[in-house]
């Protein structure tokens, strides 16, 4: 089973390294054909406007939409979360924390109250989540990681740390070991 | 829950998000919009593109803050802006404006012949040019969070960017094979801390993202720099001094994404119109790459 990383631009190398460190077989996904070879996909951090435009040019946006609606597990970080907003009952605002000098790191609680160094870079905010969405982490009152069925998003970048817990969670999600509580 | 801001990880992190992308020089909000629509991952605000600086002569300085603010308003992608080498007050001004990245650039007229800006003191991250590993590591030890080749800006001639990048990679490779004595000597020669040299030798790569810059004018130039191992490209005069900036900008963006697919690059390169006016390196009055080593 191969896990794809959307390789249009952004933190592709970092996600590939994290998934490989978890023991996964990883494939870069650039064109629709690549998508047929993977069982799940990670959408990295980057510039969501650029990624969206380039996906359209090859028809990858449509191919991906079909796969997501067909139940393929997908995880989006930062820009990835923005791109996945359309498939979830959430509302995301781009660059909502501000510009680069407002980027921040913070110790957050994740997976049963354990701490995690979350890195937010010109990050989006997850403003609203509806009932079907399982909230997995918060920073203060703000939702920063959540899941709806086969879709996982975080506004922070676990791929920029050596902490593999979020990637491991995603891999377990693919295997069906962590069923969504809300579904 | 305490927030930490402006850490080295965050400064370097933004550059990591720009990888695989194209950063375009723009001189006004209209150009910035065109760049964003073409798929740029960031724009570089400056008062004149390098080829015009070459033509017009005179002292090239940081841009008018009003223009930079206009560009920051016009687009949602990160905005970078240039300061003269060593001009720490221009850097303070750009930080006050809240730009996302500062390029301490040899394209502008240097303000200090002895020293670069001490970038570690700033909240805003910096990118700097380099022609060799020593230069790259000196900039990193001053606090640069991203490196680019200097190339030779404003020429539309990629040869210097290729030269600088190959030199950096060759020197990196040599470093990985050195023993303790050699590393000590290399650190001394490059005038950088031994710890930095040791960690770079161990990793076999620079500790920050490195882009290609200086002379990139075509999709093929951009893809070539990517195939040589750069993380992304800056395009200066190459886009807005060509006959069809929107089309060429988009083509270069696509070429960087599909850099390993010659058939795609061929299709992308069709009918782009005229590239920018170009220059031979030997005919230049001033080589920008010699500034601030």
Interface residues (C-beta under 8 A of the other chain):
Chain A: X7 X8 X9 X10 X11 X12 X13 X14 X30 X45 X46 X47 X49 X50 X53 X54 X57 X78 X79 X94 X95 X99 X100 X101 X102 X103 X104 X105 X106 X107 X108 X119 X121 X122 X139 X140 X157 X160
Chain B: X1 X2 X3 X4 X5 X6 X7 X9 X10 X13 X14 X16 X17 X18 X19 X20 X21 X36 X39 X40 X41 X42 X72 X76 X77 X78 X95 X98 X99 X100 X101 X123 X124 X125 X232 X253 X254 X256 X257 X258
